[in-house]
Amino acid sequence: MTDKPEALVKAIKRKARKKHEPEEKIRIVLEGLRGEESIAELCRRKGIVASQYYSWSKEFLEAGKQRLAGDTKRQANSREVTDLKKENGHLKQMLAETMLKNNVLKKVCLARG
């Protein structure tokens, strides 16, 4: 193996990093906001660094601030986008069929009249 041991250890640590679910992040931030223990103790217990906690806390508080300000825009997930595209295509097809029927009826009415 030509990799340096430091690079190998770094790659292993990167793959072993714990991924925190959004719900878990919120629970941790709320525990910190309660103030029952210091942020350092909380972070040590949860296995995160303090800078990560403060980053999550900032995101959490900013989201709340935007929500209270009435900013309810959010990013659509890919499934929602796919569903909306399908619905849009279906509606376009229905409109095209209706317009075609309308044109046929106009021609029939003009031919009779």
Secondary structure, DSSP 4 states (H G I P E B T S, - for coil): --S-HHHHHHHHHHHHPPPPPHHHHHHHHHHHHHTSS-HHHHHHHHT--HHHHHHHHHHHHHHHHHHHTT----PPPHHHHHHHHHHHHHHHHHHHHHHHHHHHHHHHHHHH-
